[in-house]
Amino acid sequence: METLDRLDAIGLASAVRAGELGPVEVVNAAIARVEKCNPALNAVIHQSFERARAHAQSLESIAVDDRPPLAGVPFLLKDLGGEEAGQPCHAGMLALKDAAWIEANDSYFAARLRRAGIVTLGRTNTPELGLLPTTEPEAYGPTRNPWDLTRSAGGSSGGAAAAVASGMVPAAHASDGGGSIRIPAALCGLVGLKPTRGRSSFGPGLGERWAGFSCEGVVSRSVRDTAAFLDLTRGAMPGDPYFAAPPSALYLDNVQEHPGPLKIGVMGNSPRDAVPLHAECLIAVKEAAELLEQLGHHVEAEHPKALDETATGPHYITVVACNIAETLQRVGAKIGCELDQRSVEPLTWAIAEIGRSTPAPDYIAHLREIHRFSRDMAAWWEGGFDLLLTPTTAEPAPVLGEYAQSVDEPMKPVIRAIPFGAFTSAFNLTGQPGISLPLHWSESGLPVGVQLVAAYGREDLLLSVAAQLEAAAPWADHRPPVFA
């Protein structure tokens, strides 16, 4: 049997079911890996090891045949969403950290994982309110990339990605409001699936996040783990404002299915050519396109013309800004202290100010334009294409500190972020599923991801093709310098 740090979640669960490993053994080994790697990475900011050991012990006492399907599999929750009763959830905010905020209720997402036997070891670092594609919050400091400690692990799920890439856990909770699953997956050499809008619930605490732009998911080291976690967490809960139609089969079954020959468009330049494409990212897309052709798919240089629109950026920022303004009100009410400019990072305050200055009719107008953009995008898939292939990011991982904030230029980090959201954020507007896959490594050893995007509701197709690519160009043996 492989060593525990090299088994994915399904591999660990299989070994536990076979009686080869026990939940306590698996969880203790994961805790040891966190203790070994986290000092270098700063990925795990809240540790709940004794709680995890107690949970593993309770699973150990259940007869092997009666245990839940993923009994003892260690996991980490992002410190934004995925709330657990009795545990902190600070969303990268110094205000919540200083208030020592503890959640009162489980999220549906976390409760579903627990029922499946998942054991959570703690929570991972995230930028304040998930606003940047890097993880360098004032509250908890920067998370470092295990491939190069001078570089960012991405964001906003950077702590999760660093933890999984370094072997602490096989998979970890992530969320995506503009690329926050796919970007850190690309920068850390992982699989990162952004599900379809409404695929899983934000309840009971929220109905939606960022007007439907955001969704919950995981980062993992294997396509089958990504599929398995989507099976565990998908599905509407009572009171959800909307939901994605349920799939016809288990997503884990899709991993075993051959999708047949598909028509795939390739985008080898950034939308509107707004940012230059790094040579390594271009190579990654060309290699992926060639591999897809070798697998029997029809690939051609084509992409939705709607991606070249110029107004989507302002629409996105305004809608997010209005939501951030409301979030600051809600956080202040939670901790009994009205938040002011001194309570949050300069970027957060500047974005909230945009939201406060946006009249309600203008907000609705921005949403209407986003809905129109989504219809225009959907027409491309309806017109005969099955998938779109793009780089995940326009650059490999940036050096830490490049997103430094200041009161004088609070929006400067947003400009630096453009190359990292250029290929991802459009699909948060449309609600379509997209997956980042680690198919290329640069000459300097940095992972470079490519993205596949499907029509609304077609995660099954993404997972089937991703499994083909994983089998044809395996990435499991790639290990960063910082690895458990």
Stockholm file with secondary structure:
# STOCKHOLM 1.0

chainA/1-484         METLDRLDAIGLASAVRAGELGPVEVVNAAIARVEKCNPALNAVIHQSFERARAHAQSLESIAVDDRPPLAGVPFLLKDLGGEEAGQPCHAGMLALKDAAWIEANDSYFAARLRRAGIVTLGRTNTPELGLLPTTEPEAYGPTRNPWDLTRSAGGSSGGAAAAVASGMVPAAHASDGGGSIRIPAALCGLVGLKPTRGRSSFGPGLGERWAGFSCEGVVSRSVRDTAAFLDLTRGAMPGDPYFAAPPSALYLDNVQEHPGPLKIGVMGNSPRDAVPLHAECLIAVKEAAELLEQLGHHVEAEHPKALDETATGPHYITVVACNIAETLQRVGAKIGCELDQRSVEPLTWAIAEIGRSTPAPDYIAHLREIHRFSRDMAAWWEGGFDLLLTPTTAEPAPVLGEYAQSVDEPMKPVIRAIPFGAFTSAFNLTGQPGISLPLHWSESGLPVGVQLVAAYGREDLLLSVAAQLEAAAPWADHRPPVFA
#=GR chainA/1-484 SS CCCGGGCCHHHHHHHHHTTSSCHHHHHHHHHHHHHHHHHHHCCEEEECHHHHHHHHHHHHTSCGGGSCTTTTCEEEEESSSCCCTTSBCCTTCHHHHHTTCBCSSCCHHHHHHHHTTCEEEEEECCCGGGCSSSCCCTTTCCCEETTEEEEECCSSSHHHHHHHHTTSCSEEEEEESSSTTHHHHHHHTCEEEECCTTSBCCTTTCSCSGGGTCEEEEEESSHHHHHHHHHHHBSCCTTCSCCCCCCSSCHHHHTTSCCCSCEEEECCSCGGGCSCCCHHHHHHHHHHHHHHHHTTCEEEECCCGGGGCSSHHHHHHHHHHHHHHHHHHHHHHHHTSCCCTTTSCHHHHHHHHHHHTSCHHHHHHHHHHHHHHHHHHHHHHHTTCCEEEEESCSSSCCBTTTTCCCSSSTTHHHHHHHHHHTTTTHHHHHCCCEEEEEEEECTTSCEEEEEEEESTTCHHHHHHHHHHHHHHSCCTTCCCSSCC
#=GC SS_cons         CCCGGGCCHHHHHHHHHTTSSCHHHHHHHHHHHHHHHHHHHCCEEEECHHHHHHHHHHHHTSCGGGSCTTTTCEEEEESSSCCCTTSBCCTTCHHHHHTTCBCSSCCHHHHHHHHTTCEEEEEECCCGGGCSSSCCCTTTCCCEETTEEEEECCSSSHHHHHHHHTTSCSEEEEEESSSTTHHHHHHHTCEEEECCTTSBCCTTTCSCSGGGTCEEEEEESSHHHHHHHHHHHBSCCTTCSCCCCCCSSCHHHHTTSCCCSCEEEECCSCGGGCSCCCHHHHHHHHHHHHHHHHTTCEEEECCCGGGGCSSHHHHHHHHHHHHHHHHHHHHHHHHTSCCCTTTSCHHHHHHHHHHHTSCHHHHHHHHHHHHHHHHHHHHHHHTTCCEEEEESCSSSCCBTTTTCCCSSSTTHHHHHHHHHHTTTTHHHHHCCCEEEEEEEECTTSCEEEEEEEESTTCHHHHHHHHHHHHHHSCCTTCCCSSCC
//
